[in-house]
Amino acid sequence: MAVDSVNGNASSQQSSSSQLQQQTLSQSDFLKLMVTQMTNQDPTKPMDSTQMVAQMAQFSQVAATQELQQSFDSLASNLTGDQFVRAASLVGQEVLVPSTAGKLTDGALAGAVNVGSSGTYVNVQIKDQAGNVVRTISLGQPDAGLVKFSWDGKSDDGTQLNDGVYQISATSGGTAIDTFVRGKVEGVGASGTDGTYLQVAGYGGALLSQIAQIL
């Protein structure tokens, strides 16, 4: 995930939000408009009392809505801060993040697949950068759920392959299923409106909400 682009989008949204707030009338502005309207009304055709009460009720509703929004904003800010602190405890731990690629490091790559139903044959395919299948790993017929796998970096003919990034795909009964890679959390950051993200070794930035499992 490109964290810079996420931060850029967040800055743009904050700027738009600031401009919107500048264009929003406050309760004080409404009251000034009402006083001006009453001051400049035609004495021969005074403002209808029913209409005035309706406007006052509208002003009151707007004020209540603004206060409620401020309360929600404050709550969201507190929750984000709490989430960030909690995520910091994950530094040094290993997690599973969704990915269709993994980095072979020191001849090892670990991950998992999400099996939808039990009793189907599950296979994991590892491909090089050219799209050639270099290794097929059979996981048999596992139970439904996250099923872990590991690759020793060797091809189907036993050749030890170079470290680097390889493509990962999997099927269950011939149907494509989601794949995940395993990595250690190296840091925690904030990505604006998207929330807290984790910096995972061999993967990059992953939103906290994307973490499939903490190992």
Steps between C-alpha positions, in 0.01 A plus 500: 500500500633842410477687829599832340201489268271424793636796693460716190134405468448569871651850465275573203193384691596709804540806275157437344348455847656829615357683198156347567510615862583854386192496277268374780282753686531491880218548750621858552469564125143369502406724792649804327296422189185465709556831683572673168182352354291623795664844497431551130153350486212699356308654798175458305575132447680375811659158505256221572557367855457141384770550239731658758454207742570257217824683416608501865436126519707455187786701650483289814513179296801623303683589822425157650622329185825698508560412865430133427747505210766653723441224756537232230820662371644504851404135556652395167823681585522326839432159348767553233756591765406197709526273196846637420625429854359147494656431158842598634496183710513296177852619413726195493214255452422308182173544313323377187411764241311447173734496200550336161878531532758411760869558556727196520760585765789268591324222311174523694151639436193432715136583453146367510194447285134552588313177432126553462380144552647174625560192288651667192855462373703816558809591299732799527697615195818707514593695188810699407493856368451367145183318606650152480382249759812395694338308783164340575426422866218257579318560829274195465139536617516731804213628711341832410676815623853634490745225403871574532771400254875547472739498206869413524589692186550189290343440160305186412822341370687574825701802382558763766368830364632847573347720767257760372133568436282219367134490403263284708165353400284217634199292404252292697325242286608695193360831631735791578526589870665784694866480595690658789866551582667488838720783621628671814356836604783755495309817573164675536373813328188703428357545151249778552140400435595135438617455859797317645736298283778253575836482326547128429838357398499361148165659424491871577214702650179317592195654664425358843157395370671283234681278751355149470676346797754583770740209544 
